[in-house]
């Protein structure tokens, strides 16, 4: 049986509208299912925890929502027995949407979930932080510290976010908030330790972002590299704040490329040590402010319905 965890408020009500169309398709196919609606933060994690508490028959959990809903489910589930994930993006366009059909093609989404052609074994990441109490959080798409995280923190409490979403102006909103956070940002010194061997020091860190690879990438020998147990690390470091403006623009637009002021690395695990605390996020959700982090990639652990 399919278990749907739906955030009806995702994307300013888009989650509920998508669910009603999915529900129609499920009934037309006479498919047995259960649906759980979230109302408050943390509901999705608790629902996922209850659904996977016992190791019995195989389970299929389909998430209808945005990055935050997906992240809650990932942190709530127990990987015992055969567990399969499905995802229908309904929130803001984000890193998790890569590899999935666009949100408005609900009929295709329903067919993909009800009649899967194949499954993918995806990586996910784990971030660990805290001094007195050690906390670990899983993330499916990205995590970061600094400017990127400050933007996410600000966006979570922005009073006009829903209105801008309805008007399809979220990128403008994100860029405006990003400029504000860039104006307030104070770079810090620190270093990053990659795979326990490569230490790289920086004097003007604005942000460090970790991306779990989702998109397919061709290798030199003609094969396909996908979910290879490594993360891509982006470090924004510059003595001049104005150099961060085009990088911020690319960050908001979802463009990842090498340019002056940004360093790119690849690793399976990393440690970050900064001179002072900066904002931290996982999949867009706040983890307050931290100065020391450990991030690692768990390879091919999530069984996901392919798109």
C-alpha positions as semicolon CSV with decimal commas, in nm:
position;residue;x (nm);y (nm);z (nm)
1;X;0,000;0,000;0,000
2;X;0,116;0,352;-0,079
3;X;0,161;0,590;0,215
4;X;0,132;0,957;0,115
5;X;0,269;1,231;0,339
6;X;0,128;1,559;0,210
7;X;0,212;1,914;0,312
8;X;-0,100;2,099;0,188
9;X;0,056;2,439;0,257
10;X;0,370;2,381;0,049
11;X;0,420;2,639;-0,224
12;X;0,141;2,865;-0,090
13;X;-0,124;2,592;-0,118
14;X;0,023;2,420;-0,422
15;X;0,073;2,101;-0,220
16;X;-0,301;2,062;-0,160
17;X;-0,391;2,131;-0,523
18;X;-0,140;1,875;-0,646
19;X;-0,268;1,619;-0,396
20;X;-0,630;1,655;-0,514
21;X;-0,519;1,581;-0,869
22;X;-0,310;1,287;-0,751
23;X;-0,605;1,159;-0,548
24;X;-0,822;1,162;-0,860
25;X;-0,564;0,955;-1,046
26;X;-0,535;0,708;-0,757
27;X;-0,910;0,655;-0,748
28;X;-0,927;0,610;-1,124
29;X;-0,663;0,336;-1,092
30;X;-0,843;0,178;-0,792
31;X;-0,516;0,200;-0,601
32;X;-0,516;0,132;-0,228
33;X;-0,348;0,410;-0,030
34;X;-0,338;0,607;0,292
35;X;-0,276;0,979;0,320
36;X;-0,140;1,181;0,610
37;X;-0,158;1,562;0,608
38;X;0,093;1,774;0,796
39;X;-0,021;2,078;0,992
40;X;0,282;2,187;1,189
41;X;0,658;2,167;1,166
42;X;0,776;1,823;1,275
43;X;0,455;1,642;1,176
44;X;0,612;1,476;0,870
45;X;0,902;1,340;1,078
46;X;0,666;1,195;1,338
47;X;0,443;1,034;1,073
48;X;0,748;0,880;0,904
49;X;0,877;0,756;1,239
50;X;0,548;0,577;1,316
51;X;0,519;0,428;0,966
52;X;0,869;0,275;0,980
53;X;0,877;0,182;1,349
54;X;0,833;-0,190;1,281
55;X;1,018;-0,409;1,037
56;X;0,742;-0,588;0,853
57;X;0,630;-0,568;0,491
58;X;0,786;-0,346;0,226
59;X;0,676;0,016;0,246
60;X;0,636;0,289;-0,015
61;X;0,630;0,644;0,122
62;X;0,543;0,919;-0,124
63;X;0,617;1,278;-0,020
64;X;0,413;1,566;-0,164
65;X;0,576;1,890;-0,054
66;X;0,892;2,094;-0,066
67;X;1,247;2,056;0,060
68;X;1,144;2,094;0,424
69;X;0,882;1,817;0,410
70;X;1,125;1,582;0,235
71;X;1,392;1,659;0,493
72;X;1,157;1,591;0,783
73;X;1,058;1,253;0,639
74;X;1,422;1,160;0,578
75;X;1,508;1,244;0,939
76;X;1,205;1,057;1,073
77;X;1,230;0,725;0,889
78;X;1,406;0,415;1,013
79;X;1,589;0,227;0,737
80;X;1,468;-0,116;0,843
81;X;1,326;-0,352;0,586
82;X;1,260;-0,258;0,226
83;X;1,172;0,111;0,214
84;X;1,099;0,296;-0,109
85;X;1,057;0,672;-0,147
86;X;0,857;0,865;-0,402
87;X;0,866;1,243;-0,437
88;X;0,627;1,491;-0,596
89;X;0,779;1,843;-0,576
90;X;0,523;2,097;-0,457
91;X;0,727;2,371;-0,292
92;X;0,981;2,619;-0,418
93;X;1,206;2,502;-0,699
94;X;1,507;2,349;-0,531
95;X;1,795;2,103;-0,555
96;X;1,565;1,808;-0,486
97;X;1,360;1,876;-0,799
98;X;1,646;1,769;-1,027
99;X;1,563;1,435;-1,180
100;X;1,189;1,468;-1,116
101;X;0,919;1,584;-1,357
102;X;0,795;1,940;-1,317
103;X;0,525;1,986;-1,054
104;X;0,246;2,071;-1,299
105;X;0,269;1,737;-1,484
106;X;0,067;1,560;-1,217
107;X;-0,070;1,290;-1,451
108;X;0,285;1,186;-1,538
109;X;0,381;1,198;-1,170
110;X;0,095;0,962;-1,085
111;X;0,190;0,717;-1,361
112;X;0,556;0,729;-1,255
113;X;0,466;0,643;-0,895
114;X;0,193;0,384;-0,963
115;X;0,379;0,211;-1,246
116;X;0,751;0,261;-1,178
117;X;0,982;0,162;-1,461
118;X;1,293;0,152;-1,243
119;X;1,434;0,254;-0,907
120;X;1,740;0,459;-0,815
121;X;1,966;0,411;-0,515
122;X;2,048;0,764;-0,404
123;X;2,298;0,911;-0,162
124;X;2,208;1,132;0,128
125;X;2,419;1,343;0,360
126;X;2,457;1,368;0,737
127;X;2,560;1,686;0,917
128;X;2,680;1,678;1,278
129;X;2,717;1,982;1,502
130;X;2,695;2,102;1,860
131;X;2,928;2,150;2,155
132;X;2,752;2,034;2,472
133;X;2,492;1,825;2,289
134;X;2,589;1,657;1,960
135;X;2,312;1,671;1,699
136;X;2,302;1,488;1,365
137;X;2,067;1,570;1,078
138;X;2,022;1,395;0,745
139;X;1,983;1,597;0,427
140;X;1,876;1,489;0,081
141;X;1,992;1,776;-0,137
142;X;2,213;2,035;0,027
143;X;2,335;2,187;0,349
144;X;2,542;2,493;0,415
145;X;2,682;2,752;0,650
146;X;2,703;3,128;0,606
147;X;2,530;3,345;0,345
148;X;2,329;3,063;0,183
149;X;2,196;2,956;0,523
150;X;2,122;3,315;0,633
151;X;1,913;3,355;0,318
152;X;1,718;3,038;0,407
153;X;1,665;3,153;0,767
154;X;1,532;3,490;0,649
155;X;1,309;3,327;0,387
156;X;1,147;3,096;0,644
157;X;1,014;3,393;0,842
158;X;0,945;3,627;0,548
159;X;0,584;3,759;0,578
160;X;0,535;3,804;0,201
161;X;0,674;3,466;0,090
162;X;0,333;3,312;0,012
163;X;0,219;3,616;-0,185
164;X;0,539;3,621;-0,390
165;X;0,502;3,248;-0,455
166;X;0,151;3,293;-0,593
167;X;0,286;3,563;-0,825
168;X;0,578;3,337;-0,931
169;X;0,827;3,595;-0,803
170;X;1,020;3,377;-0,559
171;X;1,353;3,424;-0,737
172;X;1,319;3,801;-0,710
173;X;1,233;3,763;-0,342
174;X;1,531;3,534;-0,281
175;X;1,769;3,770;-0,460
176;X;1,638;4,069;-0,261
177;X;1,678;3,884;0,068
178;X;2,019;3,764;-0,048
179;X;2,136;4,122;-0,111
180;X;2,014;4,220;0,234
181;X;2,200;3,931;0,397
182;X;2,511;4,005;0,190
183;X;2,504;4,366;0,311
184;X;2,483;4,242;0,673
185;X;2,735;3,960;0,626
186;X;3,076;3,970;0,789
187;X;3,325;3,717;0,648
188;X;3,522;3,502;0,886
189;X;3,843;3,303;0,893
190;X;3,840;2,925;0,902
191;X;3,941;2,605;0,734
192;X;3,787;2,296;0,582
193;X;3,932;1,945;0,615
194;X;3,842;1,724;0,317
195;X;3,837;1,344;0,359
196;X;4,059;1,378;0,665
197;X;4,366;1,461;0,457
198;X;4,337;1,789;0,264
199;X;4,326;2,102;0,479
200;X;4,234;2,429;0,304
201;X;4,242;2,760;0,492
202;X;4,044;3,075;0,406
203;X;4,052;3,430;0,539
204;X;3,722;3,570;0,408
205;X;3,457;3,296;0,417
206;X;3,106;3,406;0,321
207;X;2,953;3,062;0,278
208;X;3,028;2,692;0,242
209;X;2,767;2,476;0,068
210;X;2,755;2,098;0,029
211;X;2,555;1,943;-0,254
212;X;2,461;1,575;-0,273
213;X;2,486;1,485;-0,640
214;X;2,156;1,415;-0,809
215;X;2,201;1,494;-1,179
216;X;2,366;1,252;-1,419
217;X;2,716;1,346;-1,534
218;X;2,914;1,183;-1,813
219;X;3,256;1,046;-1,733
220;X;3,555;1,073;-1,963
221;X;3,536;0,706;-2,062
222;X;3,177;0,747;-2,179
223;X;3,003;0,600;-1,873
224;X;2,760;0,772;-1,640
225;X;2,855;0,906;-1,298
226;X;2,556;0,933;-1,067
227;X;2,529;0,921;-0,688
228;X;2,891;0,816;-0,649
229;X;2,919;0,869;-0,274
230;X;3,078;1,212;-0,309
231;X;2,956;1,564;-0,243
232;X;3,038;1,884;-0,427
233;X;3,160;2,161;-0,196
234;X;3,133;2,530;-0,286
235;X;3,329;2,783;-0,078
236;X;3,257;3,153;-0,122
237;X;3,572;3,340;-0,020
238;X;3,668;3,693;-0,122
239;X;3,827;4,001;0,032
240;X;3,582;4,218;-0,166
241;X;3,212;4,186;-0,084
242;X;3,106;4,313;-0,427
243;X;3,250;3,997;-0,585
244;X;2,981;3,801;-0,402
245;X;2,695;3,969;-0,593
246;X;2,722;3,762;-0,916
247;X;2,782;3,452;-0,704
248;X;2,467;3,532;-0,506
249;X;2,276;3,571;-0,832
250;X;2,391;3,227;-0,948
251;X;2,307;3,084;-0,605
252;X;1,948;3,211;-0,631
253;X;1,910;3,095;-0,992
254;X;2,044;2,749;-0,905
255;X;2,349;2,785;-1,130
256;X;2,666;2,612;-1,009
257;X;2,982;2,712;-1,191
258;X;3,339;2,803;-1,121
259;X;3,415;3,174;-1,105
260;X;3,637;3,415;-0,917
261;X;3,555;3,420;-0,548
262;X;3,434;3,062;-0,531
263;X;3,632;2,741;-0,480
264;X;3,493;2,399;-0,572
265;X;3,596;2,067;-0,417
266;X;3,478;1,706;-0,412
267;X;3,481;1,483;-0,106
268;X;3,303;1,205;0,082
269;X;3,333;1,375;0,420
270;X;3,449;1,708;0,554
271;X;3,499;1,909;0,871
272;X;3,448;2,286;0,897
273;X;3,605;2,499;1,168
274;X;3,533;2,874;1,173
275;X;3,653;3,160;1,391
276;X;3,293;3,253;1,481
277;X;2,944;3,102;1,442
278;X;2,747;3,147;1,119
279;X;2,395;3,043;1,018
280;X;2,348;2,676;0,918
281;X;2,075;2,505;0,715
282;X;1,987;2,156;0,590
283;X;1,762;2,140;0,283
284;X;1,654;2,496;0,358
285;X;1,564;2,428;0,723
286;X;1,736;2,618;1,004
287;X;1,999;2,461;1,230
288;X;2,066;2,787;1,413
289;X;2,425;2,921;1,415
290;X;2,732;2,700;1,446
291;X;3,109;2,732;1,410
292;X;3,212;2,364;1,385
293;X;3,051;2,112;1,152
294;X;3,114;1,760;1,026
295;X;2,947;1,652;0,699
296;X;2,956;1,311;0,533
297;X;2,786;1,135;0,244
298;X;2,603;0,803;0,289
299;X;2,619;0,630;-0,050
300;X;2,329;0,457;-0,224
301;X;2,108;0,423;0,085
302;X;1,777;0,561;-0,040
303;X;1,566;0,353;-0,280
304;X;1,367;0,605;-0,482
305;X;1,113;0,561;-0,761
306;X;1,287;0,671;-1,082
307;X;1,156;0,948;-1,307
